[in-house]
Amino acid sequence: RINSVNGQIAAFFGLFAVFVAGQVIDTVGRRPVLMLFLSSNLVVKALLFAACFMPYAGFLVVLFVQNVIEVAFAAGVEPALNSMVTDRSRGNSELRGDGFAALGVIMHSADVLAFLAGYPVLKAHLTDYKIFWGPLALVSLVAFVLFNNVPCTQLRETLERRELETIEEERSEE
């Protein structure tokens, strides 16, 4: 029953979050959307780790809150990545198609890896998930630091300044 309600909440917020993300991707940029997702991912993992120390009622509240946060910020990830592929391909449809294909393979591979990594944890029927959520929170922190600060891995903005100015001009004319 809890999963059903949690799933309905996620679907509802996800529906509206995509519309907001679309506006942000084209006005603020692609990078901020992805960095917000990495930030929210860190918050979610920290919340789930903290929930391990709470009574069941607190855990349920964290479960719903983290789900809303995760869905709201994850909604813009795929559109932002698709926009980045389009930006980087600069009109080359073959390159763009290859970029979309690679992105699809990477995203689905990540799903498979998450399942393969998570299944043994669930099968273990742990009574204490601190050893699971704690390291995941640290991995999220490392990813955030790498993609935000380390030059060779730093996520760069692909929305060109002139493209942003054109979008702003079109909106002011309306």
Residue pairs with C-beta under 8 A, 6 or more apart in sequence:
2 60
2 63
5 64
6 63
6 64
6 67
9 64
9 67
9 68
9 71
10 67
10 68
10 70
10 71
13 68
13 71
13 72
13 75
14 71
14 72
14 74
14 75
17 71
17 72
17 73
17 75
17 76
18 75
18 76
18 79
20 75
20 76
21 33
21 75
21 76
21 79
21 80
22 76
22 79
24 32
24 33
24 76
25 33
25 76
25 79
25 80
25 83
25 159
26 83
26 159
26 167
27 164
27 167
27 168
29 157
29 159
29 164
30 80
30 81
30 83
30 84
30 87
30 157
30 158
30 159
31 155
31 156
31 157
31 158
33 76
33 77
33 79
33 80
34 76
34 77
34 80
34 81
34 147
34 155
35 144
35 147
35 148
35 155
36 73
36 76
37 73
37 74
37 76
37 77
38 140
38 143
38 144
38 147
38 148
39 73
39 144
40 69
40 70
40 72
40 73
40 74
41 70
41 73
41 140
41 143
41 144
42 137
42 140
42 141
42 144
43 66
43 69
44 66
44 69
44 70
44 140
45 133
45 136
45 137
45 139
45 140
46 137
47 62
47 65
47 66
47 69
48 62
48 66
48 129
48 133
48 136
48 137
49 130
49 133
49 134
49 136
49 137
50 62
51 58
51 59
51 62
51 63
51 133
52 128
52 129
52 130
52 133
53 130
54 62
78 107
81 103
82 100
82 103
83 158
83 159
84 158
85 96
85 99
85 100
85 103
86 96
87 158
87 159
87 160
88 95
88 99
88 158
89 95
89 96
89 99
121 129
121 132
126 132
146 153
146 154
147 153
147 154
147 155
148 154
148 155
